Amino acid sequence: MFQRMIALAAVAAFSMFFAAGAQAQVSPRLIVNQLSGKCLDVPGISNFTPGTPLQLFDCETNGVDFSGKRSDQFWVFTGQGQIVNGLSGLCIDITGTQSGANLVIAVCNPANTAQTWTVRPDGFIQNAATGKCIDVAGFPGVNTNTPVLHSDCEFGNPQTDQRWRS
């Protein structure tokens, strides 16, 4: 009984913390592109090789992919600004600082600012190391299997493919 009360108190504390606007999320969530309605995805079936580039793909809202395996489209936003794949435990990273550098999954390193992201209230997800935003290749980047990268933020563009929701 005592352990249950502690668990309920912890849930309440976390709920208040997250409701206050912090980036952290308790459970993995889809990251959905607002323009296309498609999700941030690790290509292949459970391909968790560090360095694998991310892509846009049809959302697996039921939690499983087309083959019936657990979806790799669910992500956790940590209190340190990292975005961690809920299935692999790997973090979103960038392959370079230039616009157009691919987003990849990588072993999480809290000291690596290239793995640190700010989720803005307007839907942009901005990298701490570069100031660039998560973007979809091409415009409009709405097709399945389109690479996801990071580019100069398009804050003034109402039709940008850089806005996301989770």
BELWOTA-V166819 format. One record per backbone hydrogen bond with DSSP energy under -1.0 kcal/mol. NH is the residue of the N-H (numbers start at 1). CO is the residue of the C=O. E is the energy in kcal/mol with one decimal. If there is no record, write none. Layout:
nh,co,e
NH,CO,E
NH,CO,E
This chain:
nh,co,e
5,1,-2.1
6,2,-2.1
7,3,-2.4
8,4,-2.5
9,5,-2.3
10,6,-2.4
11,7,-2.3
12,8,-2.4
13,9,-2.4
14,10,-2.7
15,11,-2.6
16,12,-2.3
17,13,-2.3
18,14,-2.8
19,15,-2.3
21,18,-1.6
25,77,-2.2
29,75,-3.0
32,165,-3.3
33,38,-3.3
34,163,-2.7
37,33,-2.6
39,57,-3.2
40,31,-2.4
41,55,-2.7
48,46,-1.1
51,105,-3.7
52,49,-2.0
54,103,-2.9
55,41,-2.4
56,146,-2.3
57,39,-2.0
63,60,-2.0
65,69,-3.1
68,65,-2.1
71,63,-2.6
75,29,-3.0
76,84,-2.9
78,82,-2.9
81,78,-1.6
84,76,-3.0
85,90,-3.5
86,74,-3.5
89,85,-2.3
91,106,-3.1
92,83,-2.1
93,104,-2.7
95,102,-1.8
100,150,-2.5
101,98,-1.7
103,148,-2.3
104,93,-2.4
105,52,-1.7
106,91,-2.2
112,109,-2.4
115,112,-1.9
116,113,-1.5
117,81,-2.8
118,126,-2.7
120,124,-3.1
123,120,-2.0
126,118,-2.7
127,132,-3.4
128,116,-3.0
131,127,-2.2
133,151,-3.0
134,125,-2.3
135,149,-3.3
137,147,-2.6
142,140,-1.5
145,56,-2.8
146,143,-1.4
148,54,-2.0
149,135,-2.4
150,101,-1.7
151,133,-2.3
157,154,-1.7
160,157,-1.3
164,123,-2.5
165,32,-2.1
